[in-house]
Amino acid sequence: MKINNMIISPNHWLSWGKYAVISLAICIGVILLVRFLYWIIKKKKEKRKNERK
């Protein structure tokens, strides 16, 4: 019976919602960070190519 109460209770869903939002925010943050670093590396490579010319 305790398991059913946990599933039905709104507090349980709120706590799961918090974890879902936090994990989603972390994923988005990591993706943006990787893209930003990749963009910086690309810019540096372009500068090096220009210097060689």
N, CA, C and O atoms as a DFTB+ gen file, in Angstrom:
212 C
 N C O
     1  1       0.832      -1.214       0.000
     2  2       0.000       0.000       0.000
     3  2       0.869       1.269       0.000
     4  3       0.492       2.278      -0.595
     5  1       2.020       1.217       0.661
     6  2       2.890       2.398       0.740
     7  2       3.346       2.838      -0.662
     8  3       3.429       4.034      -0.940
     9  1       3.636       1.885      -1.529
    10  2       4.105       2.200      -2.882
    11  2       3.019       2.985      -3.631
    12  3       3.322       3.979      -4.292
    13  1       1.743       2.541      -3.532
    14  2       0.645       3.230      -4.210
    15  2       0.531       4.670      -3.729
    16  3       0.334       5.579      -4.536
    17  1       0.651       4.886      -2.424
    18  2       0.560       6.245      -1.866
    19  2       1.670       7.129      -2.448
    20  3       1.429       8.293      -2.766
    21  1       2.863       6.593      -2.587
    22  2       3.991       7.363      -3.126
    23  2       3.726       7.792      -4.559
    24  3       4.001       8.930      -4.941
    25  1       3.189       6.871      -5.347
    26  2       2.944       7.157      -6.767
    27  2       1.849       8.229      -6.908
    28  3       1.949       9.112      -7.759
    29  1       0.814       8.145      -6.073
    30  2      -0.324       9.063      -6.174
    31  2       0.018      10.447      -5.616
    32  3      -0.434      11.455      -6.159
    33  1       0.803      10.509      -4.552
    34  2       1.055      11.786      -3.863
    35  2       1.717      12.805      -4.792
    36  3       2.652      12.466      -5.518
    37  1       1.232      14.063      -4.772
    38  2       1.789      15.106      -5.637
    39  2       3.221      15.478      -5.247
    40  3       4.020      15.857      -6.104
    41  1       3.549      15.371      -3.948
    42  2       4.908      15.694      -3.499
    43  2       5.933      14.814      -4.197
    44  3       7.011      15.274      -4.572
    45  1       5.580      13.529      -4.369
    46  2       6.477      12.588      -5.043
    47  2       6.738      13.053      -6.479
    48  3       7.878      13.032      -6.943
    49  1       5.676      13.472      -7.179
    50  2       5.825      13.928      -8.571
    51  2       6.605      15.235      -8.630
    52  3       7.384      15.452      -9.557
    53  1       6.396      16.119      -7.630
    54  2       7.137      17.393      -7.596
    55  2       8.626      17.130      -7.442
    56  3       9.447      17.761      -8.107
    57  1       8.974      16.195      -6.562
    58  2      10.398      15.888      -6.357
    59  2      10.993      15.303      -7.636
    60  3      12.117      15.640      -8.011
    61  1      10.243      14.431      -8.303
    62  2      10.731      13.864      -9.580
    63  2      10.861      14.962     -10.627
    64  3      11.802      14.972     -11.422
    65  1       9.901      15.890     -10.617
    66  2       9.936      17.010     -11.565
    67  2      11.187      17.857     -11.371
    68  3      11.832      18.266     -12.337
    69  1      11.525      18.117     -10.093
    70  2      12.743      18.889      -9.788
    71  2      13.966      18.191     -10.356
    72  3      14.805      18.823     -10.998
    73  1      14.072      16.874     -10.118
    74  2      15.234      16.133     -10.623
    75  2      15.283      16.175     -12.146
    76  3      16.358      16.312     -12.730
    77  1      14.125      16.056     -12.790
    78  2      14.061      16.073     -14.254
    79  2      14.529      17.431     -14.782
    80  3      15.305      17.496     -15.736
    81  1      14.054      18.515     -14.159
    82  2      14.418      19.871     -14.600
    83  2      15.915      20.102     -14.399
    84  3      16.589      20.655     -15.268
    85  1      16.429      19.671     -13.239
    86  2      17.861      19.859     -12.943
    87  2      18.717      19.086     -13.946
    88  3      19.681      19.626     -14.488
    89  1      18.366      17.825     -14.192
    90  2      19.151      17.008     -15.128
    91  2      19.075      17.585     -16.538
    92  3      20.063      17.574     -17.272
    93  1      17.898      18.090     -16.915
    94  2      17.725      18.697     -18.240
    95  2      18.588      19.956     -18.354
    96  3      19.236      20.183     -19.375
    97  1      18.588      20.772     -17.291
    98  2      19.394      22.010     -17.280
    99  2      20.875      21.672     -17.404
   100  3      21.610      22.348     -18.124
   101  1      21.316      20.627     -16.704
   102  2      22.731      20.221     -16.766
   103  2      23.073      19.779     -18.191
   104  3      24.113      20.158     -18.729
   105  1      22.199      18.981     -18.793
   106  2      22.438      18.501     -20.170
   107  2      22.572      19.683     -21.133
   108  3      23.502      19.732     -21.938
   109  1      21.637      20.633     -21.043
   110  2      21.660      21.801     -21.939
   111  2      22.929      22.616     -21.696
   112  3      23.566      23.078     -22.641
   113  1      23.294      22.790     -20.413
   114  2      24.500      23.536     -20.065
   115  2      25.743      22.900     -20.658
   116  3      26.611      23.589     -21.195
   117  1      25.822      21.578     -20.556
   118  2      26.990      20.849     -21.083
   119  2      27.059      20.999     -22.603
   120  3      28.129      21.239     -23.162
   121  1      25.905      20.855     -23.267
   122  2      25.866      20.959     -24.734
   123  2      26.310      22.359     -25.172
   124  3      27.103      22.503     -26.102
   125  1      25.788      23.392     -24.489
   126  2      26.170      24.769     -24.838
   127  2      27.654      24.994     -24.596
   128  3      28.328      25.642     -25.397
   129  1      28.164      24.457     -23.487
   130  2      29.584      24.626     -23.157
   131  2      30.455      23.975     -24.225
   132  3      31.443      24.563     -24.665
   133  1      30.096      22.771     -24.640
   134  2      30.870      22.045     -25.659
   135  2      30.842      22.813     -26.978
   136  3      31.870      22.954     -27.640
   137  1      29.665      23.307     -27.356
   138  2      29.543      24.056     -28.614
   139  2      30.371      25.339     -28.551
   140  3      31.007      25.721     -29.533
   141  1      30.360      26.003     -27.389
   142  2      31.117      27.249     -27.208
   143  2      32.611      26.984     -27.321
   144  3      33.328      27.726     -27.992
   145  1      33.085      25.917     -26.659
   146  2      34.510      25.554     -26.726
   147  2      34.893      25.187     -28.160
   148  3      35.954      25.582     -28.642
   149  1      34.033      24.434     -28.835
   150  2      34.291      24.029     -30.226
   151  2      34.411      25.270     -31.111
   152  3      35.271      25.340     -31.989
   153  1      33.519      26.263     -30.861
   154  2      33.531      27.510     -31.647
   155  2      34.837      28.262     -31.420
   156  3      35.422      28.782     -32.370
   157  1      35.304      28.327     -30.166
   158  2      36.570      29.013     -29.836
   159  2      37.733      28.329     -30.552
   160  3      38.583      28.995     -31.142
   161  1      37.767      26.995     -30.497
   162  2      38.853      26.232     -31.143
   163  2      38.843      26.503     -32.647
   164  3      39.895      26.690     -33.258
   165  1      37.646      26.524     -33.236
   166  2      37.510      26.789     -34.671
   167  2      38.055      28.170     -35.009
   168  3      38.774      28.339     -35.993
   169  1      37.708      29.160     -34.184
   170  2      38.173      30.537     -34.407
   171  2      39.705      30.597     -34.335
   172  3      40.340      31.254     -35.159
   173  1      40.292      29.916     -33.357
   174  2      41.753      29.921     -33.196
   175  2      42.416      29.285     -34.409
   176  3      43.439      29.781     -34.881
   177  1      41.848      28.191     -34.924
   178  2      42.405      27.518     -36.104
   179  2      42.353      28.442     -37.309
   180  3      43.291      28.484     -38.105
   181  1      41.247      29.191     -37.447
   182  2      41.109      30.131     -38.567
   183  2      42.179      31.217     -38.474
   184  3      42.771      31.604     -39.482
   185  1      42.422      31.703     -37.260
   186  2      43.456      32.736     -37.069
   187  2      44.822      32.203     -37.479
   188  3      45.583      32.906     -38.143
   189  1      45.141      30.977     -37.095
   190  2      46.436      30.374     -37.439
   191  2      46.581      30.265     -38.956
   192  3      47.650      30.541     -39.501
   193  1      45.518      29.866     -39.630
   194  2      45.551      29.747     -41.099
   195  2      45.835      31.107     -41.729
   196  3      46.618      31.209     -42.673
   197  1      45.200      32.141     -41.207
   198  2      45.402      33.498     -41.737
   199  2      46.838      33.960     -41.515
   200  3      47.419      34.629     -42.370
   201  1      47.413      33.600     -40.356
   202  2      48.789      34.010     -40.050
   203  2      49.779      33.351     -41.007
   204  3      50.777      33.967     -41.380
   205  1      49.520      32.124     -41.403
   206  2      50.424      31.408     -42.314
   207  2      50.488      32.097     -43.672
   208  3      51.548      32.138     -44.296
   209  1      49.372      32.633     -44.130
   210  2      49.323      33.327     -45.411
   211  2      50.152      34.609     -45.308
   212  3      50.253      35.359     -46.279
